[in-house]
Structures are given as C-alpha cells and as structure tokens.
Amino acid sequence: DADLSVSTKTALFGKAYPERFFDMGVSEQDMISTAAGLATCGKIVFASTFAIFGSGRAWDQVRQSVAYTRLNVKIVVTHGGITTGEDGASHQANEDIAIMRAIPNMTVIVPADAIEAGEVIREVARFYGPVYVRLSRGKTPIIYLNGKADFRIGKGVILQEGKDITVFACGIMVSAALEASQALAKENISVRVVNLPTIKPIDKELIIQCVRETKAAVTAEEHSIIGGLGGAVAEVLVENYPVPMARVGLKDVFGESGKPEELLLKYGLTPQEIIQAVRSVIGRKA
C-alpha cells in the first residue's frame, strides 16, 4: 500500500500478516516498481491505493514494469469514480478505466457489489497476469442477495431479462440500472439488465447476443462516457451489430467537492438518467 492502508482497509491484512504487508509511504511509483520486483520472484502481488493514484500517478511504472513484462501484479484500487465525494476533483478518478483499458496485457474489472468484489479478488489471485480492479469508496447496495455472483473473468451476467432494450452497467450503476428497469416496467417497457464487471476483455458474445434480441442499448457507468464501459460496448456494436445506443456517465467534465449522492444527481448518474436514456433510444429504434 502507499500510505493509505487505513482508507483502503489493507491495514487489516497488514495486521493479520505483517510479514506479507509493505507500506511504501506516499510513493505510488515505488509501490508499483516494488510489486513488479516481487512478482519476478514468483510472488502473487497485490498493490493498493486510491484509483486516481494507481491509474494516474504510477501510470509509467504500470505500463513499463508491470504490463509490458506481463508480470503477475494485481492493482486493486479504491475510491473510484465521483462518489469519492468531498475529496473533490483531484481525487475523483473518472478516467481510470479508459487509461488502464488502453494498456496491452491489462485486464480491467469493476465489481458491482461486495459479494462480487470478494469473488473477483479470489479469481484474480488464481489468474496469471496484470489486473486492474476498481472498487468504490462508500457503502453500495448488494446486488447478489443470495451471496453468490459466479464471477468469471471476461464474462457478463444477465441479471434481468427484457425484450425492448438492453442496459449494460458496471459498478454502482448496476443497482441504478435495476431500479430504472423496475420503473420502466410500469410504462410497459421491458428492460434487459446486464452486469459487465470485466471491462477488458469485454464479453463480446453476450453483448452481441443481447442487442440482436432487443435491438437497442444503453450503458451506465460511474466514469467518463469516453473510453470506459460505454466506449467498449460501442466498439463491439459498431463493428458487429450497430443499434441505437446511449451512454450514461460523466459528460467529459471534472467533478467537484460534495456529498456523493448530490454529485451523482448533478452529474446524471441516477436511475432517472437511465430512464430518460432508455426512452430516447427506444424512440430511435427502427
């Protein structure tokens, strides 16, 4: 960890396994370089900090020392997205998925809830290679109420069937998509909701299958609409099965300080925004 172990909660691991935990201080570049060095010795290494630092401040070390050499380092970041809240724009990573997704050899994962996050950590520990896992800051709704997400790298999950449109979501926006779908059902709009926790490699087969059946799509993410989940889904569709589509996310802007729920409302990351996007896209269906 890079001097944020109380906030990232890796301090709990450090207390339980002090011989396996290293606090590198306020030096994210050193943390990633050290992680790479440990990986060359056969260790499965987890490096943790805030998303803004793990994707931005240490980008050169991630690219050169971890991804280029395809080392077994798992970069697990917290405080992703705008819900970092009062910490403001300097600490709100709304571009990190795009940054990491563009790096060759890098797997990018955004769990939808705590249940899926637990399965993700176990799965990436078994998986060999560089991985970027993006977690949130605060409490988020539980999606998998039965306590099992059946997470697999590169695979999406249909959480709710629907015939009129597919909403693809990741992270905290999965809960918002499900809430929006329930409201739209009262308007006789049948929404298929798909959780896409792996942004790279994206589940092309599932995306194409869903849009062939519903003929329209909306994406929802706590991230810029540029280069994240929306960009990944759009790339798949434009090359394989173009349909009317809209992206719900930050509109190429920086955030600001504020309470997380107020920021989600101001920047359009709400069920209501998804509802409006669905109505608009359905209006454009052939």
C-alpha positions in Angstrom: 0.0 0.0 0.0 1.0 3.6 -0.5 0.3 5.2 2.9 -3.5 4.8 2.5 -3.9 1.4 4.2 -6.5 2.8 6.8 -8.7 4.1 4.0 -8.2 1.2 1.6 -8.5 -1.3 4.5 -5.3 -3.1 3.6 -4.3 -2.3 7.2 -6.5 -5.2 8.3 -4.4 -7.5 6.1 -1.2 -5.9 7.4 -2.2 -6.6 11.0 -3.0 -10.2 10.3 0.0 -10.9 8.1 2.7 -8.3 8.9 5.4 -10.3 7.1 3.5 -10.1 3.9 2.5 -6.4 4.0 4.6 -3.4 3.0 3.6 0.3 3.4 5.6 2.2 0.8 4.7 5.6 2.0 3.4 8.4 -0.3 5.2 6.9 -3.3 2.9 5.1 -5.7 5.7 4.7 -8.3 7.9 2.9 -5.8 5.0 0.7 -4.8 4.3 -0.5 -8.3 8.0 -1.0 -9.0 8.4 -3.0 -5.8 5.4 -5.0 -6.7 6.9 -5.8 -10.1 10.2 -6.8 -8.4 8.3 -9.2 -6.1 6.4 -10.7 -9.0 9.7 -11.5 -10.8 10.5 -13.7 -7.7 7.3 -15.7 -8.2 5.1 -13.8 -5.8 1.4 -13.0 -6.4 1.4 -9.3 -5.6 -1.5 -7.0 -4.7 -0.8 -3.3 -4.9 -3.4 -1.0 -3.4 -4.1 2.8 -3.3 -6.8 5.2 -4.5 -7.8 4.8 -8.1 -6.6 8.3 -9.1 -3.1 7.4 -7.9 -3.0 3.8 -9.1 -4.0 4.7 -12.6 -2.5 8.2 -13.0 0.5 8.9 -10.8 2.0 5.4 -11.3 1.0 5.0 -14.9 4.5 4.8 -16.3 5.5 2.1 -13.9 2.3 0.2 -14.5 2.9 0.3 -18.3 6.7 -0.3 -18.3 7.3 -2.5 -15.3 4.1 -4.5 -15.0 2.1 -4.6 -18.3 4.9 -4.6 -20.8 6.6 -7.5 -19.0 3.3 -9.2 -18.2 4.1 -9.6 -14.5 1.7 -11.1 -12.0 0.7 -7.9 -10.3 -2.9 -7.1 -9.2 -3.6 -3.4 -8.9 -6.6 -3.2 -6.6 -7.7 0.4 -6.2 -10.4 2.0 -4.0 -12.2 5.4 -4.2 -13.0 5.0 -7.9 -15.4 7.5 -9.6 -17.2 10.6 -8.4 -18.5 9.1 -5.2 -15.2 9.9 -3.6 -17.3 13.0 -2.7 -15.8 15.7 -0.6 -12.2 14.9 -1.6 -13.1 16.7 -4.9 -11.9 16.6 -8.5 -8.3 16.0 -7.6 -9.2 12.6 -6.0 -12.1 11.6 -8.3 -10.9 9.0 -10.9 -13.3 9.3 -13.7 -10.8 8.4 -16.4 -9.1 5.4 -14.9 -10.9 2.7 -16.7 -10.0 4.3 -20.0 -6.4 4.7 -19.0 -6.0 1.1 -17.9 -8.1 -0.4 -20.7 -5.7 1.1 -23.3 -2.7 -0.7 -21.9 -1.9 -4.0 -23.6 -1.9 -7.1 -21.4 -4.0 -5.4 -18.7 -7.3 -6.9 -17.5 -9.8 -4.4 -16.1 -12.5 -5.3 -13.7 -15.2 -3.2 -11.9 -17.3 -5.3 -9.4 -21.0 -4.5 -8.9 -21.1 -5.1 -5.1 -19.3 -6.5 -2.1 -20.3 -10.1 -3.0 -18.8 -9.9 -6.5 -15.8 -8.0 -5.2 -14.9 -10.9 -2.9 -15.1 -13.4 -5.8 -13.1 -11.0 -8.0 -10.2 -10.9 -5.6 -10.1 -14.7 -5.3 -10.4 -15.1 -9.1 -7.6 -12.6 -10.0 -5.3 -14.3 -7.4 -5.7 -17.5 -9.5 -5.3 -15.7 -12.8 -1.8 -15.0 -14.1 -1.0 -11.6 -15.4 -1.6 -7.8 -14.7 -5.1 -6.9 -13.4 -6.7 -3.6 -12.5 -9.6 -3.9 -10.1 -11.6 -0.8 -9.4 -13.6 -0.5 -6.1 -15.8 2.2 -4.7 -15.3 4.3 -1.5 -18.6 4.1 0.4 -21.3 1.5 1.0 -23.2 0.3 -2.1 -26.3 -1.8 -2.5 -25.9 -5.6 -2.6 -27.0 -7.0 -5.9 -26.4 -10.6 -5.3 -28.7 -11.2 -2.4 -28.1 -15.0 -2.5 -24.5 -14.3 -1.7 -23.1 -15.7 -4.9 -22.1 -13.8 -8.1 -20.5 -16.6 -10.1 -17.9 -14.2 -11.3 -15.7 -15.2 -14.2 -13.1 -13.0 -15.9 -14.4 -11.8 -19.3 -18.0 -12.8 -18.7 -21.1 -10.7 -18.2 -24.3 -11.7 -16.4 -27.9 -11.1 -17.4 -29.5 -10.0 -14.1 -32.9 -9.4 -15.6 -34.5 -10.4 -18.9 -36.2 -7.9 -21.1 -37.2 -7.6 -24.8 -37.3 -3.9 -25.6 -33.7 -2.7 -24.8 -30.6 -3.8 -23.0 -28.9 -1.8 -20.3 -25.2 -2.7 -19.8 -23.8 -1.5 -16.5 -20.9 -1.9 -14.1 -20.0 -1.0 -10.6 -22.5 1.1 -8.6 -24.6 1.8 -11.7 -25.8 -1.9 -11.8 -28.0 -1.1 -8.9 -29.2 2.1 -10.6 -30.0 0.1 -13.8 -32.1 -2.4 -11.9 -34.0 0.4 -10.2 -34.6 2.1 -13.6 -35.8 -1.1 -15.1 -38.5 -1.5 -12.4 -39.8 2.0 -13.0 -39.8 1.5 -16.8 -41.8 -1.8 -16.4 -44.7 0.4 -15.2 -44.6 2.1 -18.6 -44.6 -1.4 -20.3 -41.0 -1.0 -21.3 -39.2 -4.3 -20.9 -35.6 -3.8 -20.0 -32.8 -6.4 -20.0 -30.2 -5.6 -17.4 -26.7 -6.9 -17.9 -23.8 -6.6 -15.4 -20.5 -6.3 -17.2 -17.9 -6.5 -14.4 -15.0 -7.2 -16.8 -14.4 -4.2 -19.0 -11.4 -5.8 -20.6 -11.6 -8.4 -22.1 -15.3 -7.4 -22.7 -17.9 -10.1 -23.2 -18.4 -9.5 -27.0 -20.6 -12.6 -27.4 -23.1 -11.6 -24.7 -23.3 -8.0 -25.9 -24.0 -9.1 -29.5 -26.5 -11.7 -28.4 -28.4 -9.2 -26.3 -28.6 -6.5 -28.9 -29.6 -8.9 -31.6 -32.6 -9.7 -29.4 -33.5 -6.2 -28.1 -32.2 -4.0 -31.0 -31.2 -1.2 -28.7 -28.7 -0.5 -25.9 -27.8 1.9 -23.1 -24.6 1.8 -21.0 -24.3 3.1 -17.4 -21.0 3.7 -15.5 -19.6 5.9 -12.8 -16.9 7.1 -15.2 -16.5 9.3 -18.2 -18.5 8.2 -21.2 -15.2 8.4 -23.1 -13.2 5.3 -23.1 -14.9 3.3 -20.4 -17.7 0.8 -20.4 -19.7 2.9 -22.9 -16.8 3.1 -25.3 -16.1 -0.6 -25.0 -19.7 -1.6 -25.8 -19.9 0.9 -28.6 -16.8 -0.5 -30.2 -18.3 -4.0 -30.2 -21.6 -2.9 -31.6 -20.2 -0.6 -34.4 -18.1 -3.4 -35.7 -20.6 -6.2 -35.3 -24.2 -5.2 -34.9 -25.0 -1.4 -34.9 -28.1 -0.4 -33.0 -29.5 2.8 -31.4 -27.4 3.4 -28.3 -26.9 6.0 -25.5 -24.2 6.3 -22.8 -24.9 7.3 -19.2 -21.9 8.6 -17.4 -19.8 11.8 -16.9 -20.0 14.0 -19.9 -16.3 14.9 -20.4 -16.1 17.1 -17.3 -14.3 17.1 -14.0 -16.2 16.6 -10.8 -16.2 18.8 -7.7 -16.5 18.5 -3.9 -19.8 17.4 -2.5 -21.8 14.7 -0.9 -21.7 11.5 -3.1 -25.5 11.4 -3.5 -25.6 15.0 -4.6 -22.8 14.6 -7.1 -24.5 11.5 -8.6 -27.6 13.6 -9.1 -25.8 16.7 -10.5 -23.7 14.7 -13.0 -26.5 12.5 -14.2 -25.6 9.1 -12.6 -29.0 8.1 -11.4 -31.8 5.7 -12.3 -33.8 8.7 -13.7 -31.0 9.5 -16.2 -31.0 5.8 -17.3 -34.8 6.0 -17.7 -34.5 9.1 -19.9 -31.8 7.4 -22.0 -33.9 4.3 -22.4 -36.9 6.3 -23.6 -34.8 8.3 -26.0 -33.1 5.2 -27.5 -36.3 3.3 -27.9 -37.7 6.3 -29.8 -34.9 5.8 -32.3 -35.5 2.1 -32.9 -36.4 1.2 -36.5 
